[in-house]
Amino acid sequence: MTAWKLRDVIVMVVLAIVTGALYKVWDILYAVIPTTAYAGQATMTGLWLIASVLVAYIIRRPGAALLAELIAASVELLLGGQWGLSNLVAGLIQGIGAELAFCLFFYRGYHIVSCILSGVLASAAAVLQWYFQYGGNELTAGTEVAYIVIALCSGAVLGGILPKLVADALYKAGVLRNFAIARQRAMAR
Amino acid sequence: MNRHQQGPVADVLPVLSVHNLSVTYGDDATPTIVDCTFDVFPGECVLVTGPSGSGKSTLAMALAGIIPRSIEAEVSGEMIWQSSLQQPGKIGYVFQDPDAQFCMLTVADEIAFGLENLQIPREEMPAKTEASLRRVDLDVAPSDHHANFSGGMKQKLAIASALAMDCEFLILDEPTANLDPLATRQIFEQIVALRRMGRTLLIVEHKYSPLLPFVDKVLRVDADGRVTSLRPGELSRTLGRPSTNGEMAVEIGKNHLAIAWGAEMGALAMPRPAGKPLLAVADAALCYGDKTIWSGVSFTLHKGEFVAIVGPNGAGKSSLLEVMGGLLPVTSGEVRLWDTPVGRIREATRYQTIAYGFQNPEYQFLFERVADEMAGRVVGDDVPSKVLAQLAEFGLENHATASPYALSQGQKRRLAVGVMLRDDHDLFLFDEPTYGQDKASEETILCRLQQLQAAGKTVVTITHDMALVKRYATRVLVLADGQLLFDGTVKDLYAREDILQRAHLLDDVRPLHVGVKEDGALVRQSVAATARPVRVERNDEMHPRDRKAAARSPLAAIHPGVKLLTLVYIAVFTLFTNSFRELAVMWVVTLVVTFGLGWCNPWRALKRLSVVLAMYVIYLWTFAANAATPPGYHYENVLWFHLSLYGLWQGLIIALRTFSTVVLAYAFVETTDGTDFVVSLSQSFHLPPKLAYGVMAGTGFLQRVNHELRTFRMARRVRGRQGWWVTRPVSYALPMLSQSIRLSERLATAMEARGFYGKPANHWNGRTYFRRIPFRLWDFLFAGLCAVVVIGVFIAVSSR
């Protein structure tokens, strides 16, 4: 934590707040889509994971993915999320999943592969909670398998690729000049 | 004459000597500040001037050590501070943006933050806080939330925070950039008083003329980053004649325009209103809840007018402009555009007639590249020459392929104005077009506006800049005290001193004159002393919580960290419930905690959670219609649904399980002071203060998100690209995020400038704490009791 700059901390918190607010909007959408459409629900999983990759990819510090997801989940809860304290549990396990991916690359590889892996592992954590807490185990086997496959893909695309693209766009816009993402690119050049 | 009133003494050692200082930012080929050499003596008041973008702030931040500590850049040369100034806190810094330099919520916490970094014992903090508030003449309670303050009050609070830390050298970086004339004057008076107290000052300022008699030395930063040290007298002489090319060009431009219309600058007459009115506001009033912002506002706009709307910070000028643009409905009264109520005109048609410029130009951009933005479509790599010519007009031809968000603030504004002028509109509404602008781009923009007016268009602009009003406006609307105080020409306005005073517009009319009492309190002799700064009540701000029952409850007295852990513990147990009997027990625990110990109001809780409850009804249906039924249970297949009572019961268990954690979360939020919780992370759980206070600063930002989103939505409506509401987050993402990141960086810089680096930021015991959040006996009693009761009851019930 000593290696973190204050700027990194505040950007993490602020981005987590913005994504937390986005999660809340997503919660509402989730509630109004036809609930029989399990495929639709599974597809939505990935967006609840973007905080991790977005923040970790920008500030590139150990722990960033976990903390960002945890804070985003707390914000969602503060704004009145329908999952209550389970939100914190979700934030914690999804954050651990996302963090694991970057840890596997020794916090040196911040590229499309680690981002996708991060999204997939985080969504695996989300699937676990869905299975045990939200009644996934009550469903028929076919539905369960389909749900899990779609959720993992959603994690890869919405939770891994999308936030990476957003961070790259922000980098191009020139607002990330003082962050690790810009420093590492400058060194690579 | 007391000892404070002496000027600097010549034969003493300088507090600061700078030799050959150069500052270069990362990728830049040339340094921003080149080879700068000067001395500052104790008690001197140094003024830094120069065109915007020349590196004045860079110089100031390099002196304060913010560069390279908080902002990376290469610094070469020598900077020798007197040894007494080398301790943290001795160099104070006040930033330009009043909204991006505070990290706590209340006045007392804010001032204490700096004191904590200096490890000053908490017993001494209240006295220091009070003394510093008195010195800046800021009459607020320590428990007030500064989010409700006006810009002027915020800047005073920033100065007070620096004074509380006992700073000897104070740097003020354009402290009056967005303040109304009265607030500007009060800050200036403050500066004069500080000089009398013997503080050494360095002030970056554009509108410096009232300050000039109190300035001992001027540093002029040229466009190429060279710094010249002048005496104040020399500055006024050099200003007498056009010294640089930029200023020359402006002079020529002015004469050219003046000749073109055969009019003399500064002596503009109101054109005779002709034809039917373009826009008519009739007896309009605007209220938020039961608070009236303004009422009884009536006026009509005709073709060819240049109207300035002026008034104090927080008078509702922006909302008046939003009402005129049809972006905000009036509470009563009517706004008619071409004799049709503005709300009834289709948006597409409405924003063909009206062009609207927001304070933050970034919100108006729709495209990824400057050239596309200017053309209003994706033009590809071969930028058409017509578009290039349009860009050249605003000095943007070299940025055609850049991202609009990567431009400088001045360039962004010019691009936004360029886009507004591309299409033919009749009415141009601007919210502070010169905010954050240097003189040159201000001139570009205003000249174009004047051309529009000459072509028979109507221009309305909000501004605090009375010089601009005097030079350009044909008509002034003064909005203050909840009403339209004045509607007429500039000349008539300046004949009405009573109105000028009520509207905080008395700016450079009288020379600054302040006295200082022995205890450091200000004695103002100017007229400004009679007017109190207004507090801004933002409509979208969260309602301050009155001390309700929940905040006085036993649960509120529990240590916030212990409380959270205990509640999460209960929640985790709830998640493992599988029968109605187990659930019933956990619900009893939940209800006892929430209403028995937390004293939450059941009626309020029900109202607050009703939306969530509605969602659970949908979940119930999901399970009733989709659950797989074990053999032996009855089910019914209807359409593609698999209806079963078994599924309904399973759904009910899952819903009750999750909902009890929602209620616990509600109890936590209702009974916990957010600041206490965040501070306890560091104080009680020994997390690095960097993280805890970073979270605190970030949550302050949460209050702004609503406001920013609202403005952004309006900007999109005006551009006619609001998008389908589901796709909105996608198109909102980039501008909202880049704005957030910029604000975060400013916040971090401001916090570090107040001594929040090194030990006080990295180690929980490297700082003192103003708030004490100790563990008490009943914290452990509560946690232990909950732990035992939950486990005991749970085992008893499930083993049956």
Contacts between the chains, C-beta under 8 A, distances in Angstrom:
chain1	res1	chain2	res2	distance
A	1	B	688	4.7
A	1	B	690	6.8
A	1	B	691	6.5
A	1	B	762	7.5
A	2	B	688	7.2
A	2	B	762	5.1
A	4	B	690	6.5
A	4	B	691	7.9
A	5	B	748	7.4
A	6	B	70	7.5
A	6	B	690	5.7
A	6	B	694	6.3
A	6	B	748	4.4
A	6	B	751	6.1
A	6	B	752	5.8
A	6	B	756	6.7
A	6	B	757	7.2
A	6	B	761	6.5
A	7	B	70	7.2
A	7	B	744	6.9
A	7	B	745	5.7
A	7	B	748	4.0
A	7	B	749	7.7
A	9	B	690	5.5
A	9	B	691	5.8
A	9	B	694	3.4
A	9	B	695	7.9
A	9	B	748	7.6
A	10	B	694	4.9
A	10	B	697	5.5
A	10	B	698	5.8
A	10	B	744	4.3
A	10	B	745	7.7
A	10	B	747	5.5
A	10	B	748	4.8
A	10	B	751	8.0
A	11	B	740	8.0
A	11	B	741	5.8
A	11	B	744	4.5
A	11	B	745	7.3
A	11	B	748	7.9
A	12	B	694	7.6
A	13	B	694	5.5
A	13	B	695	5.3
A	13	B	697	7.3
A	13	B	698	3.0
A	13	B	699	7.6
A	13	B	701	7.9
A	13	B	744	7.7
A	14	B	698	4.9
A	14	B	701	5.3
A	14	B	740	4.8
A	14	B	741	7.3
A	14	B	743	7.1
A	14	B	744	4.5
A	15	B	737	7.0
A	15	B	740	6.6
A	15	B	741	7.6
A	16	B	698	7.6
A	17	B	698	5.8
A	17	B	699	7.3
A	17	B	701	6.4
A	17	B	702	5.3
A	17	B	705	6.9
A	18	B	705	7.0
A	18	B	736	6.6
A	18	B	737	6.5
A	18	B	740	5.7
A	21	B	705	6.2
A	22	B	729	5.9
A	25	B	729	6.7
A	29	B	726	7.3
A	31	B	615	4.3
A	31	B	618	6.0
A	35	B	618	5.6
A	35	B	619	7.0
A	35	B	621	6.7
A	35	B	622	3.9
A	36	B	622	6.8
A	36	B	625	6.5
A	36	B	626	6.2
A	36	B	640	7.5
A	36	B	641	7.2
A	38	B	626	7.8
A	67	B	691	7.9
A	71	B	695	7.1
A	75	B	702	7.4
A	77	B	665	5.5
A	78	B	669	6.3
A	80	B	608	7.1
A	80	B	609	7.8
A	80	B	611	7.3
A	80	B	612	6.9
A	81	B	662	7.9
A	82	B	611	8.0
A	82	B	612	4.4
A	82	B	615	5.0
A	82	B	616	7.5
A	82	B	658	7.5
A	82	B	662	6.6
A	83	B	658	6.1
A	83	B	661	7.3
A	83	B	662	7.2
A	84	B	571	7.1
A	84	B	658	6.1
A	84	B	659	7.0
A	84	B	660	7.5
A	84	B	661	3.3
A	84	B	662	3.3
A	84	B	663	7.2
A	84	B	664	6.5
A	84	B	665	4.5
A	84	B	666	8.0
A	85	B	567	6.5
A	85	B	568	5.8
A	85	B	571	3.9
A	85	B	661	3.9
A	85	B	662	7.8
A	85	B	664	5.5
A	85	B	665	5.0
A	85	B	668	8.0
A	86	B	571	6.9
A	86	B	575	6.8
A	86	B	658	5.8
A	86	B	661	5.1
A	87	B	665	7.5
A	88	B	568	6.4
A	89	B	568	7.9
A	89	B	571	7.6
A	89	B	572	7.3
A	89	B	575	7.5
A	133	B	575	5.7
A	133	B	654	7.6
A	133	B	657	7.5
A	133	B	658	7.5
A	134	B	654	6.3
A	134	B	658	7.5
A	135	B	623	6.3
A	135	B	627	7.5
A	135	B	650	6.3
A	135	B	651	7.2
A	135	B	654	4.7
A	138	B	623	6.9
A	138	B	627	4.7
A	138	B	628	6.2
A	138	B	647	7.4
A	138	B	650	5.3
A	139	B	626	6.7
A	139	B	627	6.9
A	139	B	628	5.7
A	140	B	628	4.4
A	143	B	626	7.8
A	166	B	733	6.0
A	166	B	734	7.5
A	166	B	737	7.0
A	169	B	734	5.8
A	170	B	734	7.0
A	170	B	737	5.9
A	170	B	738	6.0
A	170	B	741	6.9
A	172	B	403	5.7
A	172	B	406	7.4
A	173	B	403	4.8
A	173	B	405	3.8
A	173	B	406	5.3
A	173	B	734	6.7
A	173	B	738	5.3
A	174	B	403	6.9
A	174	B	405	6.9
A	174	B	406	3.6
A	175	B	405	7.0
A	175	B	406	8.0
A	175	B	738	4.4
A	175	B	741	4.8
A	175	B	742	6.0
A	176	B	741	6.9
A	177	B	26	6.7
A	177	B	27	7.9
A	178	B	71	6.7
A	178	B	72	6.0
A	178	B	745	6.5
A	186	B	26	7.3
A	186	B	27	7.5
